Amino acid sequence: MDTEVEQNAPVETETVNEEAAAPSPAPATDLPELPLGLPPEVVEKLKALTPETYCLHRSWGFGQIKEWDADSGKMIIDYTEKAGHSMQFEYAAESLVPLSNDHILAKKAIDLSAVQAQAESEPLELVRCCIISLENGATSAGIQEVLSPDVVPADKWKKWWDATKRALRKDGHFYLPTKKSEALTLLDAPSAMGEKALVDFDKAMGVKQTLTALIQVQKFWTDIKSDEVIDKIVNVLNEAIANSPAAKEHELMELAIARDDFLDNAGRPADAGPLAVVKLAPEDAEKMADLLDMLPSSKHGKFLEAIKGGRPDVWPVLFLA
């Protein structure tokens, strides 16, 4: 049986949510026998670390407290990879994070088959449990580490996760970040998706991020619908267009087309000012054709439509090109 001798190790709790942490402390009279002389703060923490409680250690991971031994001043813990490990009460109080039975790790330990069934019948609720349990650790990779291969087989993970992500987006109560390092989060209501999209738009830097963020704003526009927001977004886009280097003419045009798509979605006409699509296009028809080749195919229709209406003199040349 191993014996823990560390005394001052830090506690690592970043992946544990308080909602899924310790159950309500039991009255002191219900505690197993403790050695005399333990500091009051240690006794208080031990109330949530009684036998049968699941816990998390920064180095050894998930485990369950099996028994207390007052004579030796230690508790016995079965970790996943380290069964029958003993820890001094004071060190355990400082280094263990108690988990409630609602934590995803505890639920797997209690009834793995039930969690496996939930992955099939209620994948969104299972992801919700992971988000609450793992908190900042609820990234795509973090959720996969917890659920695969014991809940979802490794060879079925990608198909399951892709389908689940589609359902999460459709549901509207989950935020799925674009960055792999960012955690999934819960939203109070679908309207919060629009608020999150606006925050991401404000944080966007560069053409690519701005275009990606704008797509999300449009996706949840029905939850936003604000003339003030329309003006703000158009101003941001026009400023980005005006400041784009001339050498990146295709990026400038992408922003202008995206702006007009946004305006159309918001019920307003396309920009007809000095930064209109047709006015930003090259004068020369051949250069215009070159620009068309550099644009994503998804933008070709809008670009050609704008040129056909605003530059009928070059339209035949551009069309034939």
Steps between C-alpha positions, in 0.01 A plus 500: 500500500648836399525786748470868404762722664456833320384779726469822301396406145267746322142409423405482134127556451472668160300221341248460781186710527369577847151397379637151444735502798451388856160408637376697799734438796368251750463613861818452699325241716460278191871503421704185550739515789782752451832534681504765771675827434413556135460872415136612469546595133623149422203344679268725299648384169490137608123524539479481120758219475331218686519134388324417170548859377648541153791739466763644270874535560722719283748219431312172543172615357163349582443279802268399782566523871458152646566535872642713779759368742502722807779300666747574220352842421444404135226426249509228232416595141452291189624699201436373149863405457601482866276295727540485878701822527526656847513874567539693824183680598654847485655444158177347368304801620730731305553299182171321428201654324176323599260416216126451524336198345378729219853561373562325168793302643290380793207412276729285287629323811151442641328375184703507179228323301254779587742763373556297183124484448471875555761560229259332258167635623585838656837621367424865577431426866821301518696793356324732746621277784855513361492881474379538860748244628811600308447878489805652327610151405187443288680550171429263212815310591414501871153358438643237267752397763221447754257322267717299266565213476301372800173685424531553125738258321802668343409389149153654536604821673529732197160403362337532843666834581422654158133407534490621860657835409234556233231431758671729754504789253139444406390485863627852574587441865864418437793711386744314276824696463699518178829457688585147605659628820178672614241317711139442405260693722131500586272785398192606692287526186533493122502884495828486686653355184443834331666681788796264482527554123520877552770460763701282262455756223635774725803286582569397139835603357587485131285426197461127558384530862269789412331304221460193722353708783263677261361165386408421860338841546283438194417150617345637819376829361139422589607510865679834458305721256637841596540805276778617729685172453455518122659846490783389726583190296484686167731768639748238618496326163533822303792606717667164437439539124641852496810386687564183300826502302447551127710190437230287666221611271319166523476525882366852469236374258410208727430743782288721275295205373458366856387846613233512230387146584461610861303809398271289283444257790419796725250640249708788371627579147860438401754775564493748210769736629866529406567154648231325294602174333476645151710803593770289662536280194783571252419716199663260259287201404795259488616604848143456613507146361824435689334624819209265441740206476648593841165517675348192666244336273230577758552871430490481119123535469477816711800655330368434149155624598646828625711549186213416267283768659766766553744446213302382197784623278740232623248227576521325158883489518494374858233242427692362201822495702 
